[in-house]
Structure formats: structure tokens, C-alpha cells
Amino acid sequence: MRQHLLLVPTELERGIIEPVVAAGCGASVRVELCGFGPVVAAARTARLIAEHRPVGVLLVGIAGRLAERLAVGQAYVFDQVACHGVGAGSGASHTPAEAMGWPQWPGDGLDPTTQIRDSLSCTNGRLPAAADAARAGLLLSSCSASAGTDDVRSRLRLYPEAAAEDMEGFGVAAACRLGGVPLDIVRGISNTAGDRDTAGWQIDTACRAAAELAVMLLGGRS
């Protein structure tokens, strides 16, 4: 039986998320680590897709909110993921690759669906009606989390629609695009982007909310 592949970046997140998913989905879902950051997450996802040939991939973990409409401790599903950091320059002088005229991958032959630009769709078909309120729009992936308000402003200048930031989403999405596997991304909001005082983060609550939303999505696909 082909399974859904649920990817979690770190062991900390996995320890909270996997029991909830196992209880809600059983053997229909395989949980694996994708690793921390976009590079390892992309490479690991590509390997896992080749090894297991899943029906679909679901990335689940925590993120920092960029939009105040997202609540800390709640989870959201993202329709699109964008890449921040590939291009030229840094900070306020950064120019994304696509703005320079460079797709990150030109596509396989004449098939435009394999082209990788600076943003990718990451919704695997129709969401269950109960998940509509949890749709958050655009997720922004970067090699480094925002260290303060200057980083947040710089990123929102380029991606004003971004609702939250993570590190792995775009890498996983690129691997899924090249592997021909549909993807969903669920992130629990553990903190506000730019806040590096982890003592105030709601990691456990955010992970549990993300796991519960993942179970809802997977139940709607079974």
C-alpha cells in the first residue's frame, strides 16, 4: 500500500507531532525527518520520494508569523511557498533570482510544470471544508530566521503577502515538484518572526495544533 509521507524538520517537533498523527492516521502515513534548513530538507525529501514513492507529501512543523492575523499557538495550511535569499545582495539590497531573470530550474524540456521559480504552489487538491479557516496563503522560506524587525521589514518589502516564515518549505516543495509528487505544508505558529527569545515561544502548543490539522487534511484525502 502506498502511503502519505509526512515530513518533520527536527526530532523536537517529531516527538510531539508523530504520536498525534499515528493515533489519527495509523499505517496510512509514514513519518520521517527531512532535516533542518532548505538544503538538507530538499536533498532528504528527494531521497525519501525516490525510496518510498508516496501518494503525497505533507510537511509539518513550526514557523514564525509575519502577519498578525495568524495566531501564535494555532496551525495553518499554506497555498504557496516562496524562496528568500537566492539571488544577489542581502538585506535591503537583496534582489531575488526571478527578478534577475533567472529561474532556479528552467524545467524539463517543454514541460512548464517542472519549472522552479521563486514561488511554488503547495496545495494538494481540495482542502476539507473544516480547514478553510486555517488557510494562510504564502509561506516564506529562508536559510536563516529573522533576527529582528529589520529582517522582517526587508522580507516583507519583497514578499508583502507572506504570512509566516520557515526554513524548509521551499526546499521540500522543489523536491516534490521535480519528483512529481503533490505537497501540502502545515505550520504551527510558535512565535512572531524576529523574536529570538525562545523562552516565550509556544512550541508544544504549535506542534500539537499542526499535528491535529495534518490529521484533518490526511483524513480528507483518505
C-alpha beads as a LAMMPS data file, in Angstrom:
LAMMPS data file: protein, C-alpha beads

222 atoms
221 bonds

1 atom types
1 bond types

-500.0 500.0 xlo xhi
-500.0 500.0 ylo yhi
-500.0 500.0 zlo zhi

Masses

1 110.0

Atoms # bond

1 1 1 0.000 0.000 0.000
2 1 1 1.367 3.413 -0.979
3 1 1 1.431 5.808 1.948
4 1 1 1.412 9.519 2.500
5 1 1 4.828 10.783 3.566
6 1 1 4.754 13.222 6.472
7 1 1 7.990 15.154 6.918
8 1 1 9.118 16.896 10.103
9 1 1 12.289 19.014 10.273
10 1 1 13.611 18.170 13.773
11 1 1 13.420 15.490 16.437
12 1 1 11.924 18.045 18.844
13 1 1 8.971 18.605 16.519
14 1 1 8.703 14.937 15.624
15 1 1 8.417 13.892 19.271
16 1 1 5.240 15.958 19.622
17 1 1 3.761 15.524 16.137
18 1 1 4.268 11.827 15.393
19 1 1 2.138 10.385 18.243
20 1 1 -0.819 12.583 17.269
21 1 1 -0.520 11.582 13.607
22 1 1 -0.070 7.898 14.436
23 1 1 -3.214 7.938 16.581
24 1 1 -5.234 9.732 13.929
25 1 1 -3.969 8.129 10.721
26 1 1 -2.374 4.785 11.610
27 1 1 -0.365 2.971 8.960
28 1 1 -1.578 5.152 6.088
29 1 1 1.106 7.730 6.922
30 1 1 4.867 7.312 7.135
31 1 1 6.621 9.913 9.322
32 1 1 10.236 10.835 8.525
33 1 1 12.674 13.620 9.334
34 1 1 13.531 15.953 6.460
35 1 1 16.232 17.820 8.359
36 1 1 16.808 21.432 9.357
37 1 1 17.111 24.141 6.707
38 1 1 16.318 24.270 2.975
39 1 1 19.350 22.452 1.567
40 1 1 19.216 19.275 3.640
41 1 1 15.398 19.286 3.515
42 1 1 15.438 19.333 -0.294
43 1 1 18.042 16.580 -0.563
44 1 1 16.412 14.404 2.076
45 1 1 12.938 14.838 0.552
46 1 1 14.210 13.837 -2.885
47 1 1 15.762 10.690 -1.422
48 1 1 12.622 9.760 0.523
49 1 1 10.393 10.282 -2.529
50 1 1 12.637 8.040 -4.620
51 1 1 12.700 5.390 -1.895
52 1 1 9.029 5.304 -0.888
53 1 1 7.093 6.733 -3.880
54 1 1 4.420 8.288 -1.631
55 1 1 0.902 9.238 -2.695
56 1 1 1.636 12.726 -1.446
57 1 1 3.937 14.643 0.892
58 1 1 2.929 16.718 3.906
59 1 1 5.490 18.968 5.629
60 1 1 4.582 19.673 9.256
61 1 1 6.388 21.753 11.869
62 1 1 6.667 25.198 13.426
63 1 1 7.067 28.660 11.899
64 1 1 7.272 32.317 12.895
65 1 1 4.399 34.583 11.930
66 1 1 4.948 37.598 9.698
67 1 1 1.262 38.584 9.641
68 1 1 -0.535 39.474 12.862
69 1 1 -3.717 37.811 11.589
70 1 1 -2.028 34.470 12.339
71 1 1 -2.337 33.472 15.981
72 1 1 0.592 32.113 17.964
73 1 1 -0.247 28.567 19.051
74 1 1 -2.530 27.918 16.072
75 1 1 -1.751 25.975 12.881
76 1 1 -2.257 26.885 9.242
77 1 1 -2.023 25.335 5.802
78 1 1 -0.216 27.296 3.096
79 1 1 -1.258 27.558 -0.545
80 1 1 2.117 28.770 -1.767
81 1 1 5.741 28.868 -0.635
82 1 1 8.381 31.373 -1.741
83 1 1 12.158 31.350 -1.505
84 1 1 14.048 34.212 0.125
85 1 1 17.810 34.549 -0.215
86 1 1 18.646 33.143 -3.662
87 1 1 19.733 35.978 -5.942
88 1 1 22.117 38.885 -5.369
89 1 1 22.853 41.060 -2.359
90 1 1 21.463 40.873 1.158
91 1 1 19.140 42.777 3.444
92 1 1 17.506 45.792 1.841
93 1 1 19.702 45.409 -1.265
94 1 1 18.683 41.804 -1.981
95 1 1 17.349 41.043 -5.461
96 1 1 15.602 37.650 -5.889
97 1 1 16.698 35.286 -8.642
98 1 1 13.474 35.636 -10.627
99 1 1 13.766 39.433 -10.655
100 1 1 17.210 38.944 -12.197
101 1 1 15.696 36.834 -14.972
102 1 1 16.943 33.501 -13.632
103 1 1 14.532 30.662 -12.847
104 1 1 16.033 28.350 -10.252
105 1 1 15.302 25.460 -12.615
106 1 1 14.274 26.056 -16.258
107 1 1 12.108 22.949 -16.464
108 1 1 12.408 19.600 -18.186
109 1 1 12.202 20.166 -21.932
110 1 1 8.914 21.779 -22.889
111 1 1 7.092 20.840 -19.671
112 1 1 6.413 24.125 -17.801
113 1 1 5.062 22.284 -14.770
114 1 1 8.600 21.286 -13.787
115 1 1 9.965 24.837 -13.844
116 1 1 11.021 26.218 -10.483
117 1 1 10.797 29.968 -9.949
118 1 1 10.924 31.869 -6.674
119 1 1 7.493 30.626 -5.547
120 1 1 5.720 27.298 -5.849
121 1 1 2.190 26.056 -5.279
122 1 1 1.927 23.640 -2.361
123 1 1 -1.728 22.673 -2.087
124 1 1 -2.561 19.065 -2.905
125 1 1 -6.026 19.486 -4.387
126 1 1 -9.196 20.456 -2.499
127 1 1 -8.970 21.033 1.236
128 1 1 -11.636 19.740 3.603
129 1 1 -14.231 22.438 4.319
130 1 1 -13.274 22.370 8.006
131 1 1 -9.757 23.530 7.087
132 1 1 -10.814 26.623 5.143
133 1 1 -10.368 28.905 8.144
134 1 1 -6.804 27.636 8.554
135 1 1 -5.656 28.691 5.088
136 1 1 -2.871 31.246 5.423
137 1 1 -1.694 31.952 1.869
138 1 1 2.040 32.478 1.349
139 1 1 4.832 30.923 3.405
140 1 1 8.330 32.392 3.036
141 1 1 11.354 30.086 3.320
142 1 1 14.839 31.344 4.115
143 1 1 18.182 29.865 5.172
144 1 1 18.041 31.978 8.331
145 1 1 15.137 33.011 10.517
146 1 1 14.571 36.731 11.008
147 1 1 16.805 38.041 13.795
148 1 1 14.784 41.189 14.407
149 1 1 12.391 43.754 12.986
150 1 1 14.852 44.903 10.306
151 1 1 14.922 41.408 8.809
152 1 1 11.129 41.217 8.922
153 1 1 10.735 44.553 7.143
154 1 1 13.271 43.566 4.499
155 1 1 11.477 40.320 3.741
156 1 1 8.029 41.869 3.678
157 1 1 9.286 44.528 1.260
158 1 1 9.954 41.771 -1.271
159 1 1 7.092 39.466 -0.260
160 1 1 4.339 41.644 1.239
161 1 1 1.814 38.790 1.140
162 1 1 3.968 36.449 3.238
163 1 1 2.104 35.333 6.348
164 1 1 4.834 33.282 8.055
165 1 1 8.449 32.230 7.644
166 1 1 10.156 28.853 7.868
167 1 1 13.360 27.267 6.603
168 1 1 12.357 24.016 4.907
169 1 1 9.178 24.675 2.932
170 1 1 10.638 25.797 -0.377
171 1 1 13.303 23.078 -0.402
172 1 1 10.693 20.387 0.171
173 1 1 8.415 21.959 -2.450
174 1 1 11.227 21.985 -5.030
175 1 1 11.966 18.301 -4.402
176 1 1 8.274 17.454 -4.726
177 1 1 7.960 19.469 -7.952
178 1 1 10.920 17.649 -9.512
179 1 1 9.696 14.310 -8.170
180 1 1 6.148 14.769 -9.461
181 1 1 4.599 14.358 -6.012
182 1 1 1.859 16.657 -4.616
183 1 1 2.621 18.590 -1.448
184 1 1 0.845 20.270 1.445
185 1 1 2.555 22.409 4.085
186 1 1 1.188 22.788 7.607
187 1 1 2.922 25.013 10.114
188 1 1 2.083 25.699 13.730
189 1 1 2.905 29.278 14.716
190 1 1 5.295 29.104 17.651
191 1 1 6.367 32.761 17.729
192 1 1 6.410 36.092 15.959
193 1 1 9.165 36.312 13.348
194 1 1 12.122 38.311 14.642
195 1 1 11.518 37.318 18.272
196 1 1 14.575 35.260 19.268
197 1 1 13.639 34.884 22.943
198 1 1 12.676 31.223 22.774
199 1 1 11.530 31.244 26.404
200 1 1 8.281 32.826 25.206
201 1 1 7.722 30.559 22.207
202 1 1 4.745 28.160 22.194
203 1 1 6.493 25.203 20.552
204 1 1 4.497 22.376 22.141
205 1 1 1.144 24.055 21.518
206 1 1 2.068 24.936 17.935
207 1 1 3.292 21.414 17.161
208 1 1 0.141 19.818 18.559
209 1 1 -2.053 22.204 16.577
210 1 1 -0.054 21.415 13.420
211 1 1 -0.364 17.674 14.019
212 1 1 -4.123 17.923 14.514
213 1 1 -4.530 19.956 11.321
214 1 1 -2.376 17.436 9.453
215 1 1 -4.633 14.613 10.611
216 1 1 -7.652 16.587 9.389
217 1 1 -6.066 17.086 5.964
218 1 1 -4.989 13.478 5.631
219 1 1 -8.418 12.277 6.735
220 1 1 -9.963 14.363 3.992
221 1 1 -7.753 12.634 1.421
222 1 1 -8.240 9.034 2.528

Bonds

1 1 1 2
2 1 2 3
3 1 3 4
4 1 4 5
5 1 5 6
6 1 6 7
7 1 7 8
8 1 8 9
9 1 9 10
10 1 10 11
11 1 11 12
12 1 12 13
13 1 13 14
14 1 14 15
15 1 15 16
16 1 16 17
17 1 17 18
18 1 18 19
19 1 19 20
20 1 20 21
21 1 21 22
22 1 22 23
23 1 23 24
24 1 24 25
25 1 25 26
26 1 26 27
27 1 27 28
28 1 28 29
29 1 29 30
30 1 30 31
31 1 31 32
32 1 32 33
33 1 33 34
34 1 34 35
35 1 35 36
36 1 36 37
37 1 37 38
38 1 38 39
39 1 39 40
40 1 40 41
41 1 41 42
42 1 42 43
43 1 43 44
44 1 44 45
45 1 45 46
46 1 46 47
47 1 47 48
48 1 48 49
49 1 49 50
50 1 50 51
51 1 51 52
52 1 52 53
53 1 53 54
54 1 54 55
55 1 55 56
56 1 56 57
57 1 57 58
58 1 58 59
59 1 59 60
60 1 60 61
61 1 61 62
62 1 62 63
63 1 63 64
64 1 64 65
65 1 65 66
66 1 66 67
67 1 67 68
68 1 68 69
69 1 69 70
70 1 70 71
71 1 71 72
72 1 72 73
73 1 73 74
74 1 74 75
75 1 75 76
76 1 76 77
77 1 77 78
78 1 78 79
79 1 79 80
80 1 80 81
81 1 81 82
82 1 82 83
83 1 83 84
84 1 84 85
85 1 85 86
86 1 86 87
87 1 87 88
88 1 88 89
89 1 89 90
90 1 90 91
91 1 91 92
92 1 92 93
93 1 93 94
94 1 94 95
95 1 95 96
96 1 96 97
97 1 97 98
98 1 98 99
99 1 99 100
100 1 100 101
101 1 101 102
102 1 102 103
103 1 103 104
104 1 104 105
105 1 105 106
106 1 106 107
107 1 107 108
108 1 108 109
109 1 109 110
110 1 110 111
111 1 111 112
112 1 112 113
113 1 113 114
114 1 114 115
115 1 115 116
116 1 116 117
117 1 117 118
118 1 118 119
119 1 119 120
120 1 120 121
121 1 121 122
122 1 122 123
123 1 123 124
124 1 124 125
125 1 125 126
126 1 126 127
127 1 127 128
128 1 128 129
129 1 129 130
130 1 130 131
131 1 131 132
132 1 132 133
133 1 133 134
134 1 134 135
135 1 135 136
136 1 136 137
137 1 137 138
138 1 138 139
139 1 139 140
140 1 140 141
141 1 141 142
142 1 142 143
143 1 143 144
144 1 144 145
145 1 145 146
146 1 146 147
147 1 147 148
148 1 148 149
149 1 149 150
150 1 150 151
151 1 151 152
152 1 152 153
153 1 153 154
154 1 154 155
155 1 155 156
156 1 156 157
157 1 157 158
158 1 158 159
159 1 159 160
160 1 160 161
161 1 161 162
162 1 162 163
163 1 163 164
164 1 164 165
165 1 165 166
166 1 166 167
167 1 167 168
168 1 168 169
169 1 169 170
170 1 170 171
171 1 171 172
172 1 172 173
173 1 173 174
174 1 174 175
175 1 175 176
176 1 176 177
177 1 177 178
178 1 178 179
179 1 179 180
180 1 180 181
181 1 181 182
182 1 182 183
183 1 183 184
184 1 184 185
185 1 185 186
186 1 186 187
187 1 187 188
188 1 188 189
189 1 189 190
190 1 190 191
191 1 191 192
192 1 192 193
193 1 193 194
194 1 194 195
195 1 195 196
196 1 196 197
197 1 197 198
198 1 198 199
199 1 199 200
200 1 200 201
201 1 201 202
202 1 202 203
203 1 203 204
204 1 204 205
205 1 205 206
206 1 206 207
207 1 207 208
208 1 208 209
209 1 209 210
210 1 210 211
211 1 211 212
212 1 212 213
213 1 213 214
214 1 214 215
215 1 215 216
216 1 216 217
217 1 217 218
218 1 218 219
219 1 219 220
220 1 220 221
221 1 221 222
